[in-house]
Amino acid sequence: MKRSCLPLVFIVLISLPLHAQLDRLVIPAGTPEDQALQAISNEQDAQKKLAMYEDFLQKFAANPTAVAYGNWQISQYQLGAGNPQKALDYGDKALTGSPRNLDILVSQANIAQLMKNNGKIVDYSARGGEAYHALDKQTKPEGLSDQDFALRLEDEKNSSKASYDFLEAAAFNAIAAEEDPKIRMSYIERFTPAFPSSRFEESVGSYALMSLSQLKDMSRLVSYAEKTLASNPNSLPALMLLANAYADDPKPGSLNKAVTYSQKVIQVAKADADDADRSRKLSAGVAHSTLGYVYMKQDKTVASIPELKAASSLLKGQDDQAYALAMFRLGYAYAKLSKVTEARDVLNEASRISGPAQQPAKELLVKVNAARAKGR
């Protein structure tokens, strides 16, 4: 068949059926639908071509594939004509007939980006991610060898990877652009299962922590982190979320959970390994800081000292705010043990760093200096 096209359109029409979870629009050559599309393709006038596509939808309304294709073409026409909302509406109609079509989902996500509609961007992207990963769950067709089936699956995933990567990045950018913590968290909860082991996992985890901290929603935080760990038990962002959340949770048993998750972060991060990057060192440093903080809350101040010293060593020069907090906690631990000289040294440093820990460090330093002067 001769393929018809409108401005900004990219079309995937194939003649061989695939036993895959991803949708493809197949218009068999020689059919009335094919003949109608050839006629549309031969029309040079854009307005007449649009009218012909509308007639095409009416004539072949009983053919879901033809309807999906026609709506998609009109969507592209409307986009080229500067009508993004109409383009989005027709694209949604196309998705009704071809809901797991990555090409249409990419097209819709692109239109939503132009409209700065973060909710739509995340929706289309998540649907695409879910469809892509559903490839691994497909059933092998009868008569196809295991080797041929594996090769076909690999080819299908390779050919779809660029679309998957685009949708993953589009969804992440929508998360990063959203200022409302409640809405941002709803985006994250769509993103996480759709893009497991994402290249943006660490950043998404940070946005989740920020969102749930703003919302003060402990149960949702735990639910989010546990779902993440179910698919990736070594997810550092999820482990850190739980460690920090349980460290400040007043419920019985929470501090022990904070210890467990902090130790897991340290184990997974392997900050002392030769290949440890800045991200892993930061994760380990924050986990050591949290562990020292929890030990103090458990009246294990002596045990907190080496943890907080390790935190300070890993965080210095990497993250000023995390470093200042670790130093404040270390100064507090020294002060509790009446080691006023050591407390004074670390608190002096913490009090010079602008941020949330600065004022508490200054206030504690005044008390430590007074105790030091009194002890002379």
C-alpha positions in Angstrom: 0.0 0.0 0.0 1.0 3.6 -0.4 1.2 5.3 2.9 -0.5 8.6 3.5 0.9 11.3 5.7 0.2 14.7 7.1 2.6 17.2 8.6 4.6 16.0 11.6 3.4 12.5 11.3 5.4 9.3 11.8 3.6 6.1 10.9 4.2 2.4 11.8 2.3 0.2 9.4 3.4 -3.4 9.0 2.2 -6.3 7.0 3.3 -9.1 9.3 1.4 -9.7 12.6 3.5 -9.7 15.8 2.5 -11.7 18.9 3.5 -8.9 21.2 1.9 -6.7 23.8 2.6 -3.5 21.9 -0.1 -2.4 19.4 0.7 -1.8 15.7 -1.6 -0.3 13.2 -2.0 -2.8 10.3 -3.8 -1.8 7.1 -3.6 -4.8 4.7 -2.7 -4.0 1.2 -5.5 -4.1 -1.3 -8.3 -3.7 1.2 -10.9 -0.9 0.8 -9.3 0.9 3.7 -5.9 0.7 1.8 -7.5 2.0 -1.3 -9.1 4.9 0.5 -5.8 5.8 2.2 -4.1 5.9 -1.2 -6.7 8.3 -2.5 -6.2 10.5 0.6 -2.4 10.3 0.0 -2.8 11.6 -3.6 -4.8 14.6 -2.5 -2.5 17.7 -2.2 -4.9 20.1 -0.6 -4.7 19.9 3.2 -8.3 20.9 3.9 -9.6 18.4 1.4 -7.3 15.8 2.8 -8.7 16.5 6.3 -12.3 16.1 5.0 -11.4 12.8 3.4 -10.0 11.5 6.7 -13.3 12.5 8.4 -15.1 10.6 5.7 -12.7 7.7 6.1 -13.6 7.5 9.8 -17.3 7.4 9.0 -17.0 4.8 6.2 -14.8 2.4 8.2 -16.2 3.0 11.7 -16.5 -0.7 12.2 -12.8 -1.2 11.8 -11.0 -0.2 15.1 -7.6 -0.2 13.4 -8.7 2.1 10.6 -10.5 4.4 13.1 -7.3 4.6 15.3 -5.2 5.4 12.2 -7.6 8.0 10.9 -7.8 9.8 14.2 -4.1 9.8 14.6 -3.7 11.4 11.2 -6.2 14.1 12.1 -4.4 14.6 15.3 -1.2 15.3 13.5 -3.0 17.6 11.1 -4.4 19.6 14.0 -1.0 19.9 15.6 0.5 21.2 12.4 -2.4 23.7 12.1 -1.6 25.0 15.6 -4.5 23.4 17.4 -2.9 21.4 20.1 -6.0 20.7 22.1 -7.8 19.3 19.1 -4.7 17.3 18.3 -4.7 15.9 21.8 -8.4 15.0 21.6 -8.1 13.2 18.3 -5.0 11.4 19.6 -7.0 10.2 22.6 -9.6 8.8 20.2 -6.7 7.0 18.4 -5.5 5.5 21.7 -9.0 4.2 22.4 -8.5 1.8 19.4 -4.8 1.2 20.0 -4.1 1.8 23.7 -0.6 0.2 23.8 0.8 1.9 20.7 4.0 3.5 21.7 4.2 5.7 18.6 0.8 7.3 19.4 1.7 7.6 23.1 4.9 9.4 22.2 3.0 11.7 19.9 0.5 12.5 22.7 3.2 13.1 25.3 4.9 15.5 22.9 1.6 17.4 22.4 1.1 17.5 26.1 4.6 18.9 26.6 3.8 21.7 24.1 0.7 22.4 26.2 2.7 22.2 29.5 0.1 19.7 30.7 2.1 17.7 33.3 -0.7 15.4 34.2 -1.2 14.3 30.6 2.5 13.9 30.1 2.8 11.5 33.0 -0.4 9.6 32.0 0.8 8.9 28.5 4.3 8.2 29.6 3.3 5.8 32.3 1.0 3.9 29.9 3.9 3.6 27.5 6.2 2.3 30.2 3.7 -0.2 31.3 3.1 -1.4 27.7 6.9 -1.7 27.1 7.4 -3.9 30.2 4.4 -6.0 29.4 6.5 -7.4 26.5 8.3 -9.6 29.0 4.9 -11.2 30.0 3.7 -12.1 26.6 2.9 -15.7 25.7 5.0 -17.6 23.1 3.0 -18.3 20.0 2.5 -21.9 19.1 5.0 -23.3 16.6 7.7 -20.7 17.4 10.9 -22.0 19.0 12.2 -20.6 22.2 15.2 -19.2 20.4 13.2 -17.4 17.7 10.7 -16.1 20.3 13.6 -14.7 22.4 15.1 -13.0 19.3 11.7 -11.6 18.3 11.2 -10.2 21.8 14.7 -8.7 21.8 14.0 -7.1 18.4 10.7 -5.7 19.6 12.3 -4.2 22.7 15.2 -2.8 20.8 13.0 -1.1 18.2 10.8 0.4 21.0 13.6 1.5 23.3 13.9 5.0 21.9 10.2 5.6 22.5 10.5 4.2 26.0 13.5 6.4 26.8 11.6 9.5 25.5 8.6 8.8 27.6 10.7 8.1 30.7 12.4 11.4 30.4 9.2 13.3 29.6 7.6 11.9 32.8 10.6 12.7 34.9 10.6 16.3 33.6 7.0 16.6 34.5 7.7 15.5 38.0 10.5 18.0 38.4 8.4 20.8 37.0 5.5 20.2 39.4 5.4 22.5 42.5 2.4 21.0 44.3 3.7 18.2 46.6 0.4 16.3 46.5 0.2 16.3 42.7 4.0 15.6 42.4 3.6 12.6 44.6 0.8 11.3 42.5 3.0 11.6 39.4 5.8 9.7 41.2 3.4 6.9 42.1 2.6 6.5 38.4 6.2 6.8 37.3 7.7 4.2 39.7 6.0 1.0 38.5 6.0 2.1 34.9 9.8 2.7 34.8 11.4 0.2 37.3 15.1 0.6 37.8 14.9 4.0 36.1 17.9 6.0 35.2 16.2 8.8 37.2 15.6 6.6 40.2 17.7 8.5 42.6 16.3 11.9 41.6 12.7 10.6 41.7 13.3 9.2 45.2 14.6 12.6 46.3 11.4 14.2 44.9 9.3 11.6 46.7 11.1 12.3 50.0 10.6 16.1 49.6 7.0 15.6 48.6 6.0 13.3 51.5 8.0 15.4 54.0 6.0 18.4 52.9 2.8 16.4 53.1 3.8 14.8 56.5 2.3 11.6 55.2 4.1 8.7 56.9 1.8 5.9 55.7 2.1 7.0 52.1 5.8 7.3 52.4 6.1 3.8 53.7 3.7 2.5 51.0 5.7 4.2 48.2 9.1 2.9 49.5 7.9 -0.6 50.0 6.5 -0.8 46.5 9.8 0.4 45.2 11.7 -2.2 47.2 9.4 -4.9 46.0 10.8 -4.4 42.5 14.3 -3.3 43.5 15.3 -4.5 47.0 18.6 -2.5 46.8 17.0 0.9 45.8 19.1 3.4 47.8 16.5 6.2 47.6 13.7 3.9 48.9 15.9 2.6 51.7 16.9 6.1 52.7 13.3 7.2 52.6 12.4 4.6 55.2 15.5 5.1 57.3 14.8 8.9 57.6 11.1 8.4 58.1 11.4 5.9 60.9 14.1 7.9 62.6 11.5 10.6 63.4 8.4 8.4 63.8 7.2 8.2 67.4 5.6 4.8 67.1 7.2 1.9 69.1 9.7 -0.1 67.1 10.3 2.7 64.5 13.8 3.4 65.8 14.8 -0.2 65.3 13.5 -0.1 61.8 15.5 3.1 61.1 18.6 1.3 62.3 17.9 -1.6 60.0 17.3 0.5 56.9 20.3 2.8 57.6 22.6 -0.2 57.9 21.1 -1.6 54.6 21.9 1.7 52.9 25.5 1.6 54.1 25.8 -2.0 53.0 24.3 -1.4 49.5 26.2 1.9 48.9 29.6 0.4 49.5 31.1 3.9 49.9 34.6 2.5 50.5 34.7 0.6 47.2 37.0 1.8 44.4 34.1 2.4 42.0 32.0 4.3 44.6 30.7 7.5 43.0 29.5 10.7 44.7 25.9 9.5 44.8 26.8 6.4 46.7 29.1 8.2 49.1 26.4 10.7 49.8 23.9 8.0 50.5 26.3 6.2 52.9 27.1 9.5 54.6 23.5 10.4 55.2 22.8 6.9 56.4 25.7 7.1 58.9 24.3 10.4 60.1 20.8 9.0 60.5 22.2 6.0 62.3 24.1 8.2 64.7 21.1 10.3 65.3 18.9 7.2 66.1 21.6 5.8 68.5 21.4 9.0 70.4 17.6 8.8 70.6 18.1 5.3 72.0 20.6 6.6 74.6 23.5 4.9 72.8 25.5 8.0 72.6 28.9 6.3 72.7 27.9 4.2 69.7 26.7 7.2 67.8 30.1 8.9 67.7 31.8 6.6 65.1 28.7 6.8 62.9 28.6 10.6 63.0 32.4 10.8 62.4 32.0 8.5 59.4 29.1 10.6 58.1 31.2 13.8 58.4 34.1 12.3 56.6 31.9 11.1 53.7 29.8 14.3 53.4 32.6 16.9 53.7 33.0 18.7 50.4 30.1 16.7 48.9 26.9 18.3 50.5 27.2 21.3 52.8 23.8 20.9 54.4 24.1 17.2 55.1 27.6 17.8 56.4 26.5 20.6 58.7 23.7 18.4 60.1 26.1 15.5 60.7 28.6 17.9 62.4 25.8 19.4 64.6 24.7 15.9 65.6 28.3 14.9 66.4 28.8 18.1 68.5 25.6 17.2 70.3 26.8 13.7 71.0 30.1 15.0 72.3 28.3 17.5 74.5 26.1 14.7 76.0 29.3 12.8 76.9 30.8 16.0 78.4 33.5 16.1 75.9 33.3 19.8 75.6 36.6 20.4 73.7 35.6 18.0 70.9 32.1 19.4 70.9 33.4 23.0 70.6 35.6 22.1 67.6 32.9 20.4 65.5 30.2 22.9 66.5 32.4 25.8 65.5 32.6 24.3 62.0 28.9 23.5 61.8 28.0 27.1 62.9 29.9 28.6 59.9 27.7 26.8 57.3 24.6 28.6 56.3 21.4 26.5 56.4 19.0 24.8 58.8 21.7 23.4 61.1 23.5 26.7 61.6 21.4 28.3 64.3 21.0 25.2 66.4 24.8 24.7 66.2 25.4 28.3 67.3 23.0 27.9 70.2 24.5 24.7 71.4 28.0 26.1 71.0 27.1 28.9 73.4 26.1 26.3 76.0 29.2 24.2 75.3 31.5 27.3 75.7 29.8 28.1 78.9 30.3 24.6 80.3 33.9 24.7 79.1 34.6 28.0 80.8 32.9 26.7 84.0 35.0 23.6 84.0 38.3 25.4 84.0 
